Amino acid sequence: MNKMALLTDKEVGDKYNISFHKLKRMRKQGVGIPYVKLNRRVRYMIKDIERYIDDNIKNMIDKKTFNKFDLLPFSASRINSWIEDKSSFVLHYLYKYDFAPSCAMVRGSAIEYGLSLFFKTKEINNPINCIAKAFQYYDEQVSFSLESDEEKIKQRDMIKPITELLFPKITQTNLSFTDYQMKIETNILGVPFIGYTDFTFENEEEITVIDVKTTTKFQMRDSHVLQQAIYKKALEEKYNKKVDVKLLYCTPKKCDFIEFDVDDPIHLQTVELNLKNCSNVLGKCKSPQDASLDLIPDLNDWRWKYASQDKLDARKKVWGV
């Protein structure tokens, strides 16, 4: 085989199973496989492609560590938990504590559920119907929360104003609705990831995901951006189309899309670095007890100050505080 031979995007895809959109994204980011331009047409040398593949194989993470703790497949929420609060990661993913949902979590799910029925059910055709279904969902599920009755009422009262603001943003689109909570799959450094999109739309040329974040504060979080970078990677691998991911934040008073550069390579690089860190740390541990000796909670962190009672009880069982 002539290692200096030049291949088109399509030939690279056919021979090495690297999608056109991934190649285009890497060129835009200035990373990945070197390429040349001949009469404005992009071409790749076989030797550069195979070097890129070999380098990626060498960087693959040994999944034995993650399998040892039953951590596969990974997800955006799992890697974000590792990044943001390793002690919570220990409780939830190593000790397997399953905590009751917060009222805010139930409220967010209720609003999304009500809106999803607009696309799935012909009888749900206006925001009033969506709100009614959201209230029904909330009232059924909030009983599992351990928070106070006052907090339950507070979060319930947010459903109507948020849904009224979200409804026109979600429903007034010229794209065709595809799915709600669509499963996506990819792998990063050989580690399998799964996830579920919020609202997915498409036309002949493009897949668009609108991820809804209902909150009390209109502010983008890094964890949300990392999640969307993972989702975009997965969707580009699945569909031979352009993929656009949007973050739609909504409080009871304000609702709008927040711009962010999902193609910035720093997002997936952050995921990769933390996957390696997680593998390295847990690789030295034989049990959850070993991990809890090094990954201790920061008692001053806001997550612990506002933690639910069942999570505080679990912390006391593991760390004695």
Buried (B, 14 or more C-beta within 10 A) or exposed (E): EEEEEBBBBEBBBEEBEBBBBBBBBBBEBEEBBEBEEEEEEBBBBBBBBBBBEEEEEEEEBEBEBBEEBEBBBBBBEBBBBBBBBBBBBBBBBBBEBEBBBBBBBBBBBBBBBBBBBBBEEEEBEEBEBBBBBBBEBBEEBBEEBBBEEEBBEBBBEBBBBBBBBBBEBBBEEEBEBBBBEBEBEBBBBEBBBBBBBBBBBBEEEEBBBBBBBBBEEBEEBEBBBBBBBBBBBBBBBBBEBBBBBBBBBBBBEEBEEBEBEBBBBEBBEBBBEBBBEBBEBBEEBEEBEEBBEEBBBEEEBEEBEEBBEEBEEBBEEBBEE
